Amino acid sequence: MFLHPAMETEELKAICSSWQKRVWEYRLMLDDTVFKTIESEGIRLVGWTDAPFRNKQSSNKPSGKTT
């Protein structure tokens, strides 16, 4: 599951057609019940830099060798 939480701003509304969903996700993550459930279930929150495919991309670069 992924979320793109964001605070409600005029800039967000101007640049993002799904701004309402992002604001809802932001408010969801601030809810104590949701946060306690995440902790009690052992769910690990991660960011973009934790995505496993990011490391694979760097290891799949061509070596420059030809066969």
C-alpha positions as CSV (number, residue, x, y, z in Angstrom):
1,M,0.0,0.0,0.0
2,F,1.3,3.5,-0.7
3,L,0.1,6.9,0.4
4,H,1.0,10.4,-0.8
5,P,-0.1,12.5,2.3
6,A,0.0,16.2,1.9
7,M,-1.2,19.2,3.8
8,E,-4.0,21.2,2.2
9,T,-2.6,24.3,0.5
10,E,-3.6,26.4,-2.5
11,E,-0.4,25.2,-4.2
12,L,-1.4,21.6,-3.8
13,K,-4.9,22.3,-5.2
14,A,-3.3,24.0,-8.2
15,I,-0.9,21.3,-9.1
16,C,-2.6,18.1,-8.1
17,S,-5.9,16.9,-9.4
18,S,-6.1,14.3,-6.5
19,W,-5.4,16.8,-3.8
20,Q,-8.4,15.8,-1.7
21,K,-7.2,12.2,-1.5
22,R,-3.7,13.4,-0.4
23,V,-5.2,15.6,2.3
24,W,-7.4,12.7,3.5
25,E,-4.3,10.5,3.6
26,Y,-2.5,13.2,5.6
27,R,-5.3,13.4,8.1
28,L,-5.5,9.6,8.3
29,M,-1.9,9.3,9.3
30,L,-2.4,11.9,12.1
31,D,-5.2,9.9,13.6
32,D,-4.1,8.3,17.0
33,T,-6.2,5.1,16.4
34,V,-4.7,4.5,13.0
35,F,-1.2,5.2,14.3
36,K,-1.6,2.8,17.3
37,T,-3.0,0.1,15.0
38,I,0.0,0.5,12.7
39,E,2.3,0.1,15.7
40,S,0.4,-2.8,17.3
41,E,0.3,-4.7,14.0
42,G,4.0,-4.3,13.5
43,I,3.6,-2.5,10.2
44,R,6.8,-0.8,9.1
45,L,6.4,2.6,7.5
46,V,8.9,3.3,4.8
47,G,9.7,6.1,2.4
48,W,10.7,6.2,-1.3
49,T,14.4,5.6,-0.5
50,D,13.4,2.2,1.1
51,A,11.7,0.9,-2.1
52,P,13.5,-2.4,-3.0
53,F,13.4,-1.7,-6.8
54,R,15.5,1.4,-6.4
55,N,18.6,-0.8,-5.5
56,K,17.9,-3.2,-8.4
57,Q,17.9,-0.4,-10.9
58,S,21.4,0.7,-10.0
59,S,22.6,-3.0,-10.2
60,N,21.0,-3.5,-13.6
61,K,23.0,-0.8,-15.4
62,P,24.9,-2.1,-18.4
63,S,28.5,-2.8,-17.8
64,G,29.6,-1.4,-21.2
65,K,30.9,-4.8,-22.3
66,T,29.6,-6.3,-25.5
67,T,29.5,-10.0,-26.4
